Amino acid sequence: MARIQIDRRSFLKTAGRGVVGLGAAATWFSPRALARVESAGRQVAGLAPEAVARDESYWFAIQQAFSVDRSLINLNNGGVCPSPRVVTEAVERYTWQQEEAPVYTMWQLLEPRSETVRAGLAELFGCDAEEIAITRNASESLEILLQGLPLERGDEVLTSTQDYPRMQTTLDQRARREGIAVRRIQVPLAPADPLDIVRAFEAGIGPRTKVILVCHVINLTGQIVALRPLCELARARGIEVVVDGAHSFAHFEFTQAEIGCDYFGTSLHKWLLAPKGTGMLYVRRDKIPRVWPLFAAPPEMDGDIRKFEEIGTHPASIRVATGDAIAFHRGIGGARKEARLRYLKNYWAERLRELPRVRFHSSFDPRQSCALFNVAIEGVDPEALGDTLWRRHRILTAAISHPECPGIRVTPNVYTSLEELDRFVGVMEQVARRGLPT
């Protein structure tokens, strides 16, 4: 299939007027909804992202794009994020279109539009569209890499004790099945120097290390790992680096060239706010032929990124609706979004920082964290704290029971209001001073 190129301006115009790739016509993004986002953007045009981050009137307009339940406070946006209303409406619209005559409407009308989504994702990541596969989630993307990279008995994969459990299970299964070795290192928590994590990986490299699996953002603590020096170090030694970007893509600004990776997997239903069950896989073009797909593909597809999408029948509706999520993200602007997420994190965390018994397993260094943060109260079990926050106060967080960083993970998003964070801080202050209620 021919490569499609698209720039930022034409992508937004395409989304707004309903002309999607390959000459097909459909509404990607409600014109009124897009107009509201663009209108809010015009009000802050020319302001630095850090200034916009503090403009509550602007973010109030963004908050209205969501249909979230305000009778509870959702500070657990790490696992999966709510989509803006326009994305949900797009899924519904494309689903109904898909059902009209699926062999035609799904396969002939909707599925080809995935190519425009592929181009939009490639633009966000700063790579060629022919290096992007659309998957179902980060796990599938990373399974493709961890199962598909050629390894021999005794070859070693290096990762950390804080890596995502499903990926560790994948490596352990391959070790049982094929006799590869898995080495896990312990990385420092909130290091003073971001390169300390790189040094920990360097110290863990052995003579048979062939692959390094590393989280761009560690899901337990929100630690951002300095990927470029790690990728350069590994490449100089002939070691492949698989990047778990589940919590970084569309969370803060970066490109493939800036992190220097050859392989990257992410979920789009996290920070891009795309439909549930969407993900992205990046494989550098010259690396595609050497990675086996999870589902068999014919030899003529060996060098085609689409070989990783050969999963059988799947809904086209959620793939095409991912274009609406891209348009929404672009409408806000990645730099503004990142600045707001950092502002929200600092808004609550700085207020708890000086309280007795409050401890953080995350770094306040902006190079090492963004929205996702891990906080603990000495003497208080994380599960009990999370349960109290939810049961008594209807505040959702994620309890982290990992022995290296026990606490609760707090993750606001662009729809989160300051009033909701005030309520969370108030409860945490009470627990820090008085303990859990009996």
C-alpha positions as a Markdown table, in Angstrom:
| # | Residue | x | y | z |
|---|---|---|---|---|
| 1 | Met | 0.0 | 0.0 | 0.0 |
| 2 | Ala | 1.3 | 3.4 | -0.9 |
| 3 | Arg | 2.8 | 5.5 | 1.8 |
| 4 | Ile | 0.7 | 8.5 | 2.9 |
| 5 | Gln | 2.3 | 11.7 | 4.2 |
| 6 | Ile | 0.5 | 14.3 | 6.2 |
| 7 | Asp | 1.5 | 17.4 | 8.1 |
| 8 | Arg | 0.0 | 18.8 | 11.3 |
| 9 | Arg | -2.0 | 21.6 | 9.6 |
| 10 | Ser | -3.5 | 19.4 | 6.9 |
| 11 | Phe | -4.2 | 16.6 | 9.5 |
| 12 | Leu | -6.3 | 19.0 | 11.6 |
| 13 | Lys | -8.1 | 20.4 | 8.5 |
| 14 | Thr | -8.7 | 16.9 | 7.2 |
| 15 | Ala | -10.2 | 15.9 | 10.6 |
| 16 | Gly | -12.3 | 18.9 | 10.8 |
| 17 | Arg | -13.9 | 18.8 | 7.4 |
| 18 | Gly | -14.4 | 15.0 | 7.3 |
| 19 | Val | -12.0 | 14.1 | 4.4 |
| 20 | Val | -10.0 | 11.1 | 5.5 |
| 21 | Gly | -7.4 | 9.3 | 3.6 |
| 22 | Leu | -7.7 | 7.5 | 0.3 |
| 23 | Gly | -10.5 | 9.8 | -0.9 |
| 24 | Ala | -13.1 | 8.5 | 1.5 |
| 25 | Ala | -15.4 | 11.0 | 3.2 |
| 26 | Ala | -16.6 | 10.7 | 6.9 |
| 27 | Thr | -16.6 | 13.0 | 9.9 |
| 28 | Trp | -13.5 | 12.3 | 12.0 |
| 29 | Phe | -14.1 | 15.0 | 14.5 |
| 30 | Ser | -17.3 | 16.9 | 15.4 |
| 31 | Pro | -16.8 | 20.3 | 13.8 |
| 32 | Arg | -18.4 | 22.1 | 16.7 |
| 33 | Ala | -16.2 | 20.2 | 19.2 |
| 34 | Leu | -13.1 | 21.0 | 17.2 |
| 35 | Ala | -14.2 | 24.6 | 17.0 |
| 36 | Arg | -14.5 | 24.8 | 20.8 |
| 37 | Val | -11.0 | 23.4 | 21.2 |
| 38 | Glu | -9.6 | 25.8 | 18.6 |
| 39 | Ser | -11.5 | 28.7 | 20.0 |
| 40 | Ala | -10.0 | 28.0 | 23.5 |
| 41 | Gly | -6.6 | 27.8 | 21.9 |
| 42 | Arg | -7.0 | 31.2 | 20.2 |
| 43 | Gln | -7.6 | 32.7 | 23.6 |
| 44 | Val | -4.2 | 31.7 | 24.8 |
| 45 | Ala | -2.3 | 32.0 | 21.5 |
| 46 | Gly | 1.1 | 33.4 | 22.0 |
| 47 | Leu | 1.4 | 32.4 | 25.7 |
| 48 | Ala | 4.1 | 30.0 | 26.8 |
| 49 | Pro | 2.8 | 26.5 | 27.7 |
| 50 | Glu | 3.7 | 27.1 | 31.4 |
| 51 | Ala | 1.4 | 30.2 | 31.4 |
| 52 | Val | -1.4 | 28.3 | 29.7 |
| 53 | Ala | -1.0 | 25.5 | 32.3 |
| 54 | Arg | -2.3 | 28.0 | 35.0 |
| 55 | Asp | -5.2 | 29.4 | 32.9 |
| 56 | Glu | -8.2 | 27.7 | 34.5 |
| 57 | Ser | -10.6 | 29.2 | 32.1 |
| 58 | Tyr | -8.8 | 27.5 | 29.2 |
| 59 | Trp | -8.7 | 24.2 | 31.0 |
| 60 | Phe | -12.4 | 24.5 | 32.0 |
| 61 | Ala | -13.2 | 24.5 | 28.3 |
| 62 | Ile | -11.1 | 21.4 | 27.8 |
| 63 | Gln | -12.7 | 19.7 | 30.8 |
| 64 | Gln | -16.1 | 20.1 | 29.1 |
| 65 | Ala | -15.0 | 17.9 | 26.3 |
| 66 | Phe | -15.2 | 14.8 | 28.6 |
| 67 | Ser | -18.3 | 12.9 | 29.9 |
| 68 | Val | -16.6 | 11.8 | 33.1 |
| 69 | Asp | -18.6 | 11.2 | 36.3 |
| 70 | Arg | -17.9 | 14.1 | 38.6 |
| 71 | Ser | -19.5 | 12.3 | 41.5 |
| 72 | Leu | -16.1 | 10.6 | 41.9 |
| 73 | Ile | -12.5 | 11.8 | 41.5 |
| 74 | Asn | -10.5 | 9.8 | 39.1 |
| 75 | Leu | -6.8 | 10.1 | 39.9 |
| 76 | Asn | -6.0 | 6.7 | 38.4 |
| 77 | Asn | -5.4 | 7.7 | 34.8 |
| 78 | Gly | -2.3 | 5.5 | 34.4 |
| 79 | Gly | -4.1 | 2.2 | 33.5 |
| 80 | Val | -6.6 | 3.6 | 31.0 |
| 81 | Cys | -7.9 | 7.1 | 30.4 |
| 82 | Pro | -11.4 | 8.3 | 29.5 |
| 83 | Ser | -11.7 | 9.5 | 25.9 |
| 84 | Pro | -13.1 | 12.9 | 25.2 |
| 85 | Arg | -16.7 | 12.8 | 24.1 |
| 86 | Val | -15.9 | 13.3 | 20.4 |
| 87 | Val | -13.8 | 10.1 | 20.4 |
| 88 | Thr | -16.6 | 8.0 | 22.0 |
| 89 | Glu | -19.1 | 9.5 | 19.5 |
| 90 | Ala | -16.7 | 8.6 | 16.6 |
| 91 | Val | -16.5 | 5.0 | 17.8 |
| 92 | Glu | -20.3 | 4.8 | 17.9 |
| 93 | Arg | -20.6 | 6.5 | 14.5 |
| 94 | Tyr | -18.1 | 4.2 | 12.8 |
| 95 | Thr | -19.5 | 1.1 | 14.5 |
| 96 | Trp | -22.9 | 1.8 | 13.1 |
| 97 | Gln | -21.4 | 2.4 | 9.7 |
| 98 | Gln | -19.4 | -0.8 | 10.1 |
| 99 | Glu | -22.5 | -2.8 | 10.7 |
| 100 | Glu | -24.3 | -1.7 | 7.6 |
| 101 | Ala | -22.6 | -4.4 | 5.5 |
| 102 | Pro | -19.3 | -5.3 | 7.2 |
| 103 | Val | -17.7 | -7.1 | 4.3 |
| 104 | Tyr | -18.0 | -3.9 | 2.4 |
| 105 | Thr | -18.3 | -1.0 | 4.9 |
| 106 | Met | -15.7 | -2.4 | 7.3 |
| 107 | Trp | -13.2 | -3.8 | 4.9 |
| 108 | Gln | -13.6 | -1.6 | 1.9 |
| 109 | Leu | -14.6 | 1.8 | 3.4 |
| 110 | Leu | -13.3 | 2.0 | 7.0 |
| 111 | Glu | -10.3 | -0.2 | 7.1 |
| 112 | Pro | -8.3 | 1.7 | 4.4 |
| 113 | Arg | -8.7 | 4.8 | 6.5 |
| 114 | Ser | -6.3 | 3.3 | 9.0 |
| 115 | Glu | -3.5 | 4.5 | 6.7 |
| 116 | Thr | -4.3 | 8.1 | 7.6 |
| 117 | Val | -4.3 | 7.2 | 11.3 |
| 118 | Arg | -0.9 | 5.5 | 10.7 |
| 119 | Ala | 0.4 | 8.8 | 9.1 |
| 120 | Gly | -0.9 | 10.8 | 12.0 |
| 121 | Leu | 0.7 | 8.6 | 14.6 |
| 122 | Ala | 4.0 | 8.7 | 12.6 |
| 123 | Glu | 3.9 | 12.5 | 12.6 |
| 124 | Leu | 3.4 | 12.6 | 16.4 |
| 125 | Phe | 6.3 | 10.2 | 16.9 |
| 126 | Gly | 8.5 | 11.8 | 14.3 |
| 127 | Cys | 9.1 | 8.8 | 12.1 |
| 128 | Asp | 8.1 | 7.3 | 8.7 |
| 129 | Ala | 4.5 | 6.0 | 8.4 |
| 130 | Glu | 6.0 | 2.7 | 7.1 |
| 131 | Glu | 7.6 | 2.2 | 10.6 |
| 132 | Ile | 4.3 | 2.3 | 12.5 |
| 133 | Ala | 1.9 | -0.6 | 13.1 |
| 134 | Ile | -1.5 | -0.1 | 14.7 |
| 135 | Thr | -2.0 | -2.7 | 17.5 |
| 136 | Arg | -4.4 | -3.3 | 20.3 |
| 137 | Asn | -2.3 | -2.2 | 23.2 |
| 138 | Ala | 1.3 | -1.8 | 24.5 |
| 139 | Ser | 1.3 | -5.5 | 25.6 |
| 140 | Glu | 0.7 | -6.7 | 22.1 |
| 141 | Ser | 3.3 | -4.3 | 20.7 |
| 142 | Leu | 5.9 | -5.5 | 23.2 |
| 143 | Glu | 4.9 | -9.1 | 22.9 |
| 144 | Ile | 5.6 | -8.9 | 19.1 |
| 145 | Leu | 9.1 | -7.6 | 19.9 |
| 146 | Leu | 10.0 | -9.8 | 22.9 |
| 147 | Gln | 8.7 | -12.9 | 21.1 |
| 148 | Gly | 9.8 | -12.0 | 17.7 |
| 149 | Leu | 13.4 | -10.9 | 18.1 |
| 150 | Pro | 15.7 | -13.8 | 17.2 |
| 151 | Leu | 17.4 | -15.2 | 20.3 |
| 152 | Glu | 19.3 | -18.4 | 20.9 |
| 153 | Arg | 19.6 | -20.6 | 24.0 |
| 154 | Gly | 21.8 | -18.8 | 26.6 |
| 155 | Asp | 21.3 | -15.4 | 25.1 |
| 156 | Glu | 20.3 | -12.9 | 27.8 |
| 157 | Val | 17.7 | -10.2 | 28.1 |
| 158 | Leu | 18.4 | -7.5 | 30.6 |
| 159 | Thr | 15.5 | -5.7 | 32.3 |
| 160 | Ser | 14.7 | -4.3 | 35.8 |
| 161 | Thr | 12.8 | -5.5 | 38.8 |
| 162 | Gln | 10.4 | -2.6 | 38.3 |
| 163 | Asp | 9.4 | -3.6 | 34.8 |
| 164 | Tyr | 5.8 | -4.2 | 33.9 |
| 165 | Pro | 4.7 | -7.7 | 35.1 |
| 166 | Arg | 3.2 | -8.9 | 31.8 |
| 167 | Met | 6.4 | -8.2 | 30.0 |
| 168 | Gln | 8.4 | -10.0 | 32.7 |
| 169 | Thr | 6.0 | -13.0 | 32.3 |
| 170 | Thr | 6.7 | -12.9 | 28.6 |
| 171 | Leu | 10.4 | -13.1 | 29.1 |
| 172 | Asp | 10.0 | -15.9 | 31.7 |
| 173 | Gln | 7.9 | -18.0 | 29.3 |
| 174 | Arg | 10.5 | -17.6 | 26.6 |
| 175 | Ala | 13.2 | -18.6 | 29.1 |
| 176 | Arg | 11.2 | -21.8 | 30.0 |
| 177 | Arg | 10.4 | -22.5 | 26.4 |
| 178 | Glu | 13.7 | -21.7 | 24.6 |
| 179 | Gly | 16.3 | -21.5 | 27.3 |
| 180 | Ile | 17.2 | -17.8 | 27.1 |
| 181 | Ala | 18.4 | -16.1 | 30.2 |
| 182 | Val | 16.7 | -13.1 | 31.9 |
| 183 | Arg | 18.6 | -10.8 | 34.2 |
| 184 | Arg | 16.9 | -8.2 | 36.4 |
| 185 | Ile | 18.7 | -5.3 | 37.9 |
| 186 | Gln | 17.4 | -2.9 | 40.6 |
| 187 | Val | 17.2 | 0.7 | 39.5 |
| 188 | Pro | 17.5 | 3.6 | 41.9 |
| 189 | Leu | 14.4 | 5.4 | 43.0 |
| 190 | Ala | 14.2 | 9.1 | 42.2 |
| 191 | Pro | 18.0 | 9.4 | 41.6 |
| 192 | Ala | 19.8 | 12.7 | 41.9 |
| 193 | Asp | 21.3 | 12.1 | 38.5 |
| 194 | Pro | 19.1 | 10.6 | 35.8 |
| 195 | Leu | 22.1 | 8.9 | 34.3 |
| 196 | Asp | 22.3 | 6.7 | 37.5 |
| 197 | Ile | 19.6 | 4.5 | 35.9 |
| 198 | Val | 21.7 | 4.2 | 32.7 |
| 199 | Arg | 24.7 | 3.3 | 34.8 |
| 200 | Ala | 22.7 | 0.6 | 36.5 |
| 201 | Phe | 21.8 | -1.0 | 33.2 |
| 202 | Glu | 25.4 | -0.6 | 32.0 |
| 203 | Ala | 26.7 | -2.5 | 35.1 |
| 204 | Gly | 24.1 | -5.2 | 34.5 |
| 205 | Ile | 25.3 | -6.0 | 30.9 |
| 206 | Gly | 26.9 | -9.4 | 30.6 |
| 207 | Pro | 28.8 | -11.1 | 27.8 |
| 208 | Arg | 25.6 | -12.7 | 26.4 |
| 209 | Thr | 23.3 | -9.7 | 26.8 |
| 210 | Lys | 21.5 | -9.4 | 23.5 |
| 211 | Val | 18.4 | -7.3 | 24.4 |
| 212 | Ile | 17.5 | -4.7 | 27.0 |
| 213 | Leu | 13.9 | -4.1 | 27.9 |
| 214 | Val | 13.4 | -0.7 | 29.5 |
| 215 | Cys | 10.3 | 1.4 | 30.5 |
| 216 | His | 10.4 | 4.9 | 29.2 |
| 217 | Val | 8.2 | 5.7 | 32.2 |
| 218 | Ile | 8.2 | 3.2 | 35.0 |
| 219 | Asn | 4.6 | 2.5 | 35.8 |
| 220 | Leu | 5.2 | 2.1 | 39.5 |
| 221 | Thr | 6.7 | 5.5 | 40.2 |
| 222 | Gly | 6.4 | 7.6 | 37.0 |
| 223 | Gln | 10.2 | 7.7 | 36.7 |
| 224 | Ile | 11.2 | 8.9 | 33.2 |
| 225 | Val | 14.3 | 7.0 | 32.0 |
| 226 | Ala | 17.0 | 8.8 | 30.0 |
| 227 | Leu | 16.6 | 6.7 | 26.9 |
| 228 | Arg | 19.0 | 8.3 | 24.4 |
| 229 | Pro | 22.2 | 7.6 | 26.4 |
| 230 | Leu | 21.0 | 4.1 | 27.1 |
| 231 | Cys | 20.2 | 3.4 | 23.5 |
| 232 | Glu | 23.5 | 4.8 | 22.3 |
| 233 | Leu | 25.4 | 2.7 | 24.9 |
| 234 | Ala | 23.6 | -0.5 | 23.9 |
| 235 | Arg | 24.0 | 0.1 | 20.1 |
| 236 | Ala | 27.7 | 0.6 | 20.5 |
| 237 | Arg | 27.8 | -2.9 | 22.1 |
| 238 | Gly | 25.5 | -4.6 | 19.5 |
| 239 | Ile | 22.6 | -4.8 | 22.0 |
| 240 | Glu | 19.0 | -4.3 | 21.0 |
| 241 | Val | 16.8 | -2.0 | 23.1 |
| 242 | Val | 13.0 | -2.6 | 23.4 |
| 243 | Val | 11.3 | 0.5 | 24.8 |
| 244 | Asp | 8.1 | 0.1 | 26.8 |
| 245 | Gly | 6.5 | 3.4 | 26.1 |
| 246 | Ala | 3.0 | 2.6 | 27.5 |
| 247 | His | 3.1 | 5.7 | 29.8 |
| 248 | Ser | 5.1 | 8.2 | 27.7 |
| 249 | Phe | 3.5 | 8.6 | 24.3 |
| 250 | Ala | 1.3 | 11.7 | 24.2 |
| 251 | His | 2.0 | 12.2 | 27.9 |
| 252 | Phe | 5.0 | 14.5 | 27.3 |
| 253 | Glu | 6.8 | 15.8 | 24.2 |
| 254 | Phe | 9.5 | 13.7 | 22.5 |
| 255 | Thr | 10.2 | 12.2 | 19.2 |
| 256 | Gln | 11.8 | 9.0 | 18.1 |
| 257 | Ala | 15.0 | 10.8 | 17.1 |
| 258 | Glu | 15.3 | 12.4 | 20.5 |
| 259 | Ile | 15.1 | 9.1 | 22.3 |
| 260 | Gly | 17.1 | 7.2 | 19.7 |
| 261 | Cys | 15.3 | 3.9 | 19.9 |
| 262 | Asp | 14.9 | 1.2 | 17.3 |
| 263 | Tyr | 11.8 | -0.5 | 18.9 |
| 264 | Phe | 8.9 | 1.2 | 20.8 |
| 265 | Gly | 5.5 | -0.1 | 21.9 |
| 266 | Thr | 2.7 | 1.9 | 23.5 |
| 267 | Ser | -1.0 | 2.0 | 24.3 |
| 268 | Leu | -3.1 | 4.7 | 22.7 |
| 269 | His | -6.0 | 4.4 | 25.2 |
| 270 | Lys | -3.7 | 5.9 | 27.8 |
| 271 | Trp | -2.4 | 9.4 | 27.3 |
| 272 | Leu | -3.5 | 9.9 | 23.7 |
| 273 | Leu | -7.1 | 9.3 | 25.0 |
| 274 | Ala | -7.9 | 7.0 | 22.0 |
| 275 | Pro | -10.6 | 4.3 | 22.0 |
| 276 | Lys | -10.0 | 1.3 | 24.3 |
| 277 | Gly | -8.1 | -1.4 | 22.7 |
| 278 | Thr | -5.7 | 0.6 | 20.5 |
| 279 | Gly | -1.9 | 0.6 | 20.5 |
| 280 | Met | 1.1 | 1.5 | 18.5 |
| 281 | Leu | 4.3 | -0.3 | 17.5 |
| 282 | Tyr | 7.4 | 1.4 | 16.1 |
| 283 | Val | 10.1 | -0.7 | 14.4 |
| 284 | Arg | 12.9 | 1.1 | 12.6 |
| 285 | Arg | 12.5 | 0.3 | 8.9 |
| 286 | Asp | 15.7 | -1.6 | 8.4 |
| 287 | Lys | 14.9 | -3.7 | 11.5 |
| 288 | Ile | 11.4 | -4.9 | 10.3 |
| 289 | Pro | 12.6 | -8.0 | 8.4 |
| 290 | Arg | 14.4 | -9.5 | 11.4 |
| 291 | Val | 11.4 | -9.4 | 13.8 |
| 292 | Trp | 8.9 | -12.3 | 13.5 |
| 293 | Pro | 5.2 | -11.3 | 13.8 |
| 294 | Leu | 3.1 | -13.0 | 16.5 |
| 295 | Phe | 0.5 | -14.1 | 13.8 |
| 296 | Ala | 2.0 | -15.7 | 10.7 |
| 297 | Ala | 2.4 | -13.5 | 7.6 |
| 298 | Pro | 3.6 | -14.5 | 4.1 |
| 299 | Pro | 7.2 | -14.0 | 3.1 |
| 300 | Glu | 6.4 | -11.2 | 0.8 |
| 301 | Met | 5.4 | -9.1 | 3.9 |
| 302 | Asp | 8.8 | -9.7 | 5.6 |
| 303 | Gly | 9.8 | -6.1 | 5.2 |
| 304 | Asp | 6.3 | -4.6 | 5.6 |
| 305 | Ile | 5.3 | -3.1 | 9.0 |
| 306 | Arg | 1.7 | -4.3 | 8.3 |
| 307 | Lys | 2.8 | -7.9 | 8.9 |
| 308 | Phe | 2.4 | -7.1 | 12.6 |
| 309 | Glu | -1.3 | -6.3 | 12.1 |
| 310 | Glu | -2.2 | -9.7 | 10.6 |
| 311 | Ile | -4.4 | -10.7 | 13.5 |
| 312 | Gly | -7.5 | -11.8 | 11.6 |
| 313 | Thr | -10.9 | -10.0 | 11.8 |
| 314 | His | -10.9 | -7.0 | 14.0 |
| 315 | Pro | -13.1 | -3.9 | 14.3 |
| 316 | Ala | -12.2 | -1.0 | 12.0 |
| 317 | Ser | -14.2 | 1.5 | 14.0 |
| 318 | Ile | -11.9 | 2.0 | 16.9 |
| 319 | Arg | -8.9 | 2.3 | 14.6 |
| 320 | Val | -10.4 | 5.0 | 12.5 |
| 321 | Ala | -11.7 | 6.8 | 15.6 |
| 322 | Thr | -8.1 | 7.0 | 16.8 |
| 323 | Gly | -7.9 | 9.8 | 14.3 |
| 324 | Asp | -10.3 | 11.9 | 16.4 |
| 325 | Ala | -8.0 | 11.3 | 19.4 |
| 326 | Ile | -5.0 | 12.6 | 17.4 |
| 327 | Ala | -7.0 | 15.6 | 16.3 |
| 328 | Phe | -8.0 | 16.3 | 19.9 |
| 329 | His | -4.4 | 16.0 | 21.1 |
| 330 | Arg | -3.3 | 18.3 | 18.4 |
| 331 | Gly | -6.0 | 20.8 | 19.2 |
| 332 | Ile | -4.7 | 21.2 | 22.7 |
| 333 | Gly | -1.0 | 20.9 | 21.7 |
| 334 | Gly | 1.5 | 18.5 | 23.1 |
| 335 | Ala | 3.5 | 21.2 | 24.9 |
| 336 | Arg | 0.5 | 22.7 | 26.5 |
| 337 | Lys | -0.7 | 19.3 | 27.6 |
| 338 | Glu | 2.6 | 18.4 | 29.1 |
| 339 | Ala | 2.8 | 21.7 | 31.0 |
| 340 | Arg | -0.7 | 21.2 | 32.4 |
| 341 | Leu | 0.0 | 17.7 | 33.5 |
| 342 | Arg | 3.2 | 18.8 | 35.3 |
| 343 | Tyr | 1.3 | 21.7 | 36.9 |
| 344 | Leu | -1.4 | 19.4 | 38.2 |
| 345 | Lys | 1.2 | 17.0 | 39.6 |
| 346 | Asn | 3.1 | 19.8 | 41.4 |
| 347 | Tyr | -0.2 | 21.4 | 42.6 |
| 348 | Trp | -1.0 | 18.4 | 44.9 |
| 349 | Ala | 2.5 | 17.0 | 45.5 |
| 350 | Glu | 4.2 | 20.2 | 46.6 |
| 351 | Arg | 1.4 | 20.7 | 49.2 |
| 352 | Leu | 2.0 | 17.3 | 50.7 |
| 353 | Arg | 5.8 | 17.4 | 50.4 |
| 354 | Glu | 6.4 | 19.0 | 53.8 |
| 355 | Leu | 3.8 | 17.0 | 55.8 |
| 356 | Pro | 5.0 | 14.6 | 58.5 |
| 357 | Arg | 5.2 | 11.0 | 57.4 |
| 358 | Val | 4.6 | 11.7 | 53.7 |
| 359 | Arg | 7.3 | 10.2 | 51.5 |
| 360 | Phe | 7.6 | 10.1 | 47.7 |
| 361 | His | 9.0 | 7.4 | 45.5 |
| 362 | Ser | 9.1 | 9.7 | 42.6 |
| 363 | Ser | 11.4 | 12.5 | 41.5 |
| 364 | Phe | 10.4 | 16.2 | 41.5 |
| 365 | Asp | 13.1 | 16.8 | 38.8 |
| 366 | Pro | 11.1 | 17.7 | 35.7 |
| 367 | Arg | 13.5 | 15.6 | 33.6 |
| 368 | Gln | 12.4 | 12.5 | 35.6 |
| 369 | Ser | 8.7 | 12.8 | 36.0 |
| 370 | Cys | 5.5 | 14.4 | 34.6 |
| 371 | Ala | 1.9 | 13.5 | 35.7 |
| 372 | Leu | 2.4 | 10.1 | 37.2 |
| 373 | Phe | 3.6 | 10.1 | 40.9 |
| 374 | Asn | 4.0 | 7.7 | 43.8 |
| 375 | Val | 3.3 | 8.9 | 47.3 |
| 376 | Ala | 3.3 | 7.0 | 50.6 |
| 377 | Ile | 2.4 | 7.8 | 54.3 |
| 378 | Glu | 4.8 | 6.1 | 56.7 |
| 379 | Gly | 3.0 | 3.4 | 58.7 |
| 380 | Val | 0.0 | 3.3 | 56.4 |
| 381 | Asp | -0.6 | 0.3 | 54.2 |
| 382 | Pro | -1.0 | 1.4 | 50.5 |
| 383 | Glu | -3.9 | -0.9 | 50.0 |
| 384 | Ala | -5.7 | 0.4 | 53.1 |
| 385 | Leu | -5.0 | 4.0 | 52.1 |
| 386 | Gly | -6.3 | 3.4 | 48.6 |
| 387 | Asp | -9.4 | 1.6 | 49.9 |
| 388 | Thr | -10.1 | 4.5 | 52.3 |
| 389 | Leu | -9.7 | 7.1 | 49.6 |
| 390 | Trp | -12.2 | 5.2 | 47.4 |
| 391 | Arg | -14.7 | 3.8 | 50.0 |
| 392 | Arg | -15.0 | 7.0 | 52.1 |
| 393 | His | -14.2 | 9.7 | 49.6 |
| 394 | Arg | -14.8 | 8.3 | 46.1 |
| 395 | Ile | -11.3 | 9.1 | 45.1 |
| 396 | Leu | -9.7 | 6.6 | 42.7 |
| 397 | Thr | -5.9 | 6.0 | 42.9 |
| 398 | Ala | -3.7 | 2.9 | 42.3 |
| 399 | Ala | -2.3 | 1.1 | 45.3 |
| 400 | Ile | 1.3 | 0.0 | 44.6 |
| 401 | Ser | 2.5 | -3.0 | 46.7 |
| 402 | His | 5.9 | -3.4 | 45.0 |
| 403 | Pro | 8.5 | -4.0 | 47.8 |
| 404 | Glu | 10.8 | -1.3 | 46.4 |
| 405 | Cys | 8.2 | 1.5 | 46.2 |
| 406 | Pro | 5.0 | 0.8 | 48.2 |
| 407 | Gly | 2.6 | 3.7 | 48.0 |
| 408 | Ile | -0.3 | 5.0 | 46.0 |
| 409 | Arg | 0.1 | 6.1 | 42.4 |
| 410 | Val | -1.7 | 9.4 | 41.7 |
| 411 | Thr | -2.3 | 10.4 | 38.1 |
| 412 | Pro | -4.5 | 13.4 | 37.2 |
| 413 | Asn | -5.3 | 14.2 | 33.6 |
| 414 | Val | -6.4 | 17.2 | 31.5 |
| 415 | Tyr | -10.0 | 16.9 | 32.7 |
| 416 | Thr | -9.0 | 17.0 | 36.4 |
| 417 | Ser | -10.0 | 20.2 | 38.2 |
| 418 | Leu | -8.0 | 21.9 | 41.0 |
| 419 | Glu | -11.0 | 21.5 | 43.3 |
| 420 | Glu | -10.8 | 17.7 | 42.9 |
| 421 | Leu | -7.1 | 17.9 | 43.8 |
| 422 | Asp | -7.9 | 20.1 | 46.8 |
| 423 | Arg | -10.2 | 17.4 | 48.0 |
| 424 | Phe | -7.6 | 14.7 | 47.6 |
| 425 | Val | -4.9 | 16.8 | 49.4 |
| 426 | Gly | -7.3 | 17.4 | 52.3 |
| 427 | Val | -7.9 | 13.7 | 52.8 |
| 428 | Met | -4.2 | 13.0 | 52.6 |
| 429 | Glu | -3.4 | 15.7 | 55.2 |
| 430 | Gln | -5.9 | 14.2 | 57.6 |
| 431 | Val | -4.4 | 10.7 | 57.2 |
| 432 | Ala | -0.8 | 12.0 | 57.5 |
| 433 | Arg | -1.6 | 13.8 | 60.8 |
| 434 | Arg | -4.2 | 11.4 | 62.4 |
| 435 | Gly | -3.8 | 8.1 | 60.6 |
| 436 | Leu | -6.5 | 6.1 | 58.9 |
| 437 | Pro | -10.0 | 6.4 | 60.3 |
| 438 | Thr | -11.2 | 3.3 | 62.2 |
